[in-house]
Amino acid sequence: MTKEEFYRDFTSGTLAATAVQTSFDQENPATSYAYYRLFPGGEYPLSLLFSNTVDSTIRDGTETRANDPCGEWTIDEIAVAVAETADERTSDTVKDWLPLTIDGKHAKHVSPREIFITDEITLNVPKTSYLCVKMRFDGERVPCHFENLIPTFKDEGSGAKPSKFVPLPCAVGVKRAVKARVGFWGDSITQGIGCPENSYLNYASIAAEILGADYSYYDGGIGYARAADAATDGAWADRVKRCDIVIACFGVNDIIRGAGFKEVTANLDKIADIILSAGKKAIFQTVPPFNYDEKTGAVADEVNVYLLREFPKRGIPVFDCVPYLTKNGDTHAAIYGGHPNVEGSKIWGEALAAFLKNKL
């Protein structure tokens, strides 16, 4: 299956954030298990898209940076199953594994920057169950999302143990008709850091549940990600802009790492251009509060004034999240945490859903 065929026929089937954050070496073969809740659940044709390119810059950029190639690695086996639980014991109890193929083959040698897609199968995964993805793999600079919020485990010969250093698909595709494909594009706040693992209680998931299953939702949130990364229009942007409507929320990581007003707004403008030039609808959010100091807080305030004043002139709606996450007019103090907790995410998600209802 080609990339274009995948995006033509399939839409996102999970609310979990999916991305390549960095890479790791796996010298000896290991088996990984990853558990996804599907939205809305049910019986659909299924396909998984993988990317072998880093999407965003980690920390100060000395480890990996946006658009770095991952390495050469090998998949000996990939399979899926329906699971009722998601822990290190589940893999021992799941019996009905369905093998997946890639271009008709069970094994795959992955090259740097390669995008590959599993062949279509049909599977019934109720919303209350899990899609478990099992992979047998080894190699150098294997892509991973080490801050992923789904249950992930790795067996290196002594049983499955919790591990975030496992390869994961960048899109869990299901074939179903929707009114529109909605994408959330941002950093760890959009991903849901601040909410419990496997809770699906981040603001994007809350908004999606309210807006309902007439739409599909792709969460392109990644920890440490910056507007500067998104503005490069790389592999990350290529996935997000396949959505019909893209809701972007960027700026925190740029500002706290020293970027000024001109740099941040220039990159936000580029992100808007990327979405609009793809023929898609852009919706932006203001830069969320993050317990800024006086200097960084002033930049965030100035950027938000710019977004609220200038983007509507381009026909881009802007949702101001700041009043819902602060109090008493202090736009810098995040009362639910810089990474909003469950309470703050619920307030944000409900307010965002109300804002979006007449804009999708």
N, C-alpha and C positions, 0 to 999 in steps of 0.2 A: 504494500500500500504506500502510495506517495504521500508527502506532507499535505499537498493540496487536496487530495482525496479525503484524507483524515479530517481536515477542517471543513470540507464541504459536507460531509456526511455525519460527523460526530460533534457533540457538544459536551461541555464539562459535566461530569456526573458526580462530583463531590464538592463539598464546601471547604475541604481541607486545602491549605496553601500548598502549592507544588512548585518547586524551583530547584535550581542548582546553586548552592551557596558556596561550596568549595570542593575539594577532592581529597582522597586519601589513598594510601597504598595497601593492597591486600596481597601479600606474598603467597600465601597458601589458599587453596580453594575454601570458600565459606558459603554457607547458605543463609540468606536473609529472609525475613518475614515482615511484611508491612500491612497494616490493617486500616482500611478506609471505610467510613460510613458513606453510603451513597445518597445522593439527593436527586429525585425524591424517593428513590428505591423502586424495586420492581424488576420485571423481566425485560431486558433490552440487549441488543447487540452491543458488545464491549470491545474496545481497543485501547491500548496504552501507547503514549508517545514519550520517547526518551530523548534527551539532549545531552551532548557531551561537551558543552561549553559552560563556563562559569557565568552566572547572570549578574552578580553584584560584587562590590568590593567588600572585603572583610576587614573590620577594624581599621588599621592605618594603611592597609594595602600591601604590607610586606609579605603576607601569606598568599593570597590570591586577589586578583582584581577583576572587575567586570570585563567580560569577553575573553578572558584567558582560556586557552584550550585545555580540556582534560586530556588524559593519556590514552594509551592503548590497553584495553582490557578485554576479557573473554566472558561470555555467558555460556555456560554449559547446559543450563536448564532454566526455564521460566514457566511458571504454572500459577493458576488461580484456583481459589475455592471459596465457598461461603462458610463463614465461621460465626458462631453465636457469642463467643467471647474473644478477648484480645489480650493474652498474656503469654508468658514464656512456655506455658504448658499446652496452649491451644494447638500448636503445630504438631504435637504428638497425637492429638485426638482427631484432627481433620483427616478424613480418609479419601474423600471424593475430589482429588486434585484433577483439574483439567489442564493438560499441557497447552502452552501457547507456542505459536511459531512466528518467525519473522521472515517474510518472503518465502514461506513454506518450509523453513528449516528450524530445527529445535535449538541449535547452537548459533552463536554469533560472535565474531571478532569485531570489536568496536574501535573505530579510528578517531583521532582527535577531531573535535567539532562536528562529528557525525550526528545526524538526527535519524532515528529509526523507530519503526512503529510495528506493533504486533498485529498479526492477522486477526480478523474479526471472529469472535465467538459469541454465542448467546448464553446469558446466565441470569438467573433470577436471584437478586440480592435484596431482600426486604430492607426497609429503612432502618429497622431495629437490629439488623445483623451487620456483618462486616464482609467486605471484599478483602480477602487475604491474597497478597501477591508474594509468591516465593521465587527466589532467584538463587542459582548456584553460580558463583562468579569468582574471578581473581584477576589481578593485574595492577598496573601502575596508574596513579592519579584517577581513581574511580570517582565519578561525580556523586555528591551527596548533599543533603540539606540537614546540617548537623543540629539546627534548631527546630527541626520539624516537630509538630505537635500531635502526631499520630503515634500509636504504639508501634515501635520497630525493634526487631530482635535479630541477633546474628549467632549462628552456630558454627564455631570453628573446630568442631570435633568433640566437644564435651557438653553438648546440649545448647539450646537456645538461651541467650542472655540478652538483657536490654542493651541496645547499641544504637546510636544515631549515625554511625559510619557504615551506611548501607546505601546501595544505589536505589533510586526511586524514580518512578515516571514523573515527567513534567506536566502531563495531562492525563487524566483518567476519563476517557471518552465513552459516551453512550450515544446510541443512535435513537433520538426521539425528537419529535416536533416541538418547537417552542416559539413563543411570540418574538423573543429577542434573546441574544446572548449578552449577559451582563458581566463585565470584568471589574474587579477591584484591584487597583495597582498601587503598591506602596511598600512600606518597610515593615519592621517587626510589629508595629502597632496594628497595621492592617492584617498581618499574619495572625495575630492573636496572642503574642507574648504578653503575659499579665493574666491570662485566663488559664485554667488547668489544662493539662494535656488531655487530649481526646474528649474535650467538653463541647467543642463547636459552639462556644458562647462568646466569641469575639464579635465586634460590632458588625462586621460584614456578614457573618452567619446569621446574626439576629435579624438584620435587615432582609436577608434572603428568605428566611422563614416567614417573615411578615408579608413580603411581596408575593411569595408563593411559587408553585411549580409550573406556572405558565411560562416562566423564564428559566434559563439555566444561569449558573454563576461560576465564574472562574476567579479564584483568589490567587493573585500574583504578588502577595506580600512576602518579603524576605528580610530577615534580620540584618541590620547594619546598612541596608540599601539606601542609596542617595539619589536625589534628582539627577545628579551628574551621571550616575550609572544609567538610569532610564533614558536620558537624553542622547545616549550613544546610538540608540536605535538598533540594538543588537538582537541576539537570540531571544532574550527576555521580552523585549518589545514586540518581536515578531509573533509570539504567542498571544500576548495581551491584546494586540490590535486586531486579532481575529474575532474578538467580541464585537457586537454591534454597538454597545454602549460601554464606555470605559470611565470609571470613577477613580480619579487619581488623588492620592494624598501623600505628598512628599514635602521634604524640607528640614525635618528635625535633624537627621544625621549630617546633612550639609552644614547646618547652622552651628551645631555643637562642636563640629570639627573646624570651625573658623571661617566658613564661607560667608561673604558679605551679601548685602542686598542685591547688588548688580549681578553677581554670579548666580545666586539662587533664582532670581526672577528670569534671568536669561535661560536657565535650564528648564524652568517651568514653562516658559514660552516654547522651548523646543519640544517638550513633551506634548503640549497642546498641538503643535504642528504635526508631530508624528501621528497622533490620533486622527486629526482632521484630514490630513493628506491621505490616510488610508480609507477615507470616506465614512468614518465612524463618528458617532456622537460623543463628545467629550463633556464630562462633568467633573469639576474639581472640588476639593475640600480645602479649607484653610489649614495652615500648619498647626497641628495640635500643640497644646501646652506640654512642657517637659521639665518643669522646675528649672527654668533658665536662670542664669545670673543676669545682672543688669545689662551687660553688653549683648549677649546672645538673645535675651528677651526683646531688646530693642529691635534687633534684626527681624525676629519673628513677627513682631507687631507691624513693622514696616512692610514686610512681604505680604502679610494678610490684608493690609490696606490696599496694596497693589492688586491682589487677586480679586478682592470684592469690588474694586473700582474699574479695573481694566478688562477682566475676562468677560463679564457680561456684555461689553461692547463688541466682543467677537462672537457673541451668541453662545457663550459657554456659561451655563449655570454654575454658581459657586455656593456650596453648603458651608455655613460657618459653624464648625464643630466646637469652637472655643467656649461659647457661653454654656454649653452643656457639660463641660469638663472643668470649669473654674467657678469661683464665686466671689462676690463682693467687688467685681470689676478688676480683680487681679488676674490678668491674662497669662501670667507666667507660671503660676502655681497650679500643678495638676492635682486636683483634690482626690482623684481616684488612682493616682500613680501615673508616672510618665508612660508606662505601659498599662492602660486602663484595666482595672480588675473587672470581675463579673458585673458588679453593680454599674460601674461606669460604662462598660461596653453595652449593657442593656439600654441604658439611657441614650447613648449615642446611636445605637442601631435603630431604636424605635424612632428617634427624631429624624434620622437619615431616611428611613423607609417612608415616613410621612412626606418628607421633602421630595422623594423620588416618584411618588405614586402618579403624579400627573406629568412626569418627564420621561418615562420609559417608552 
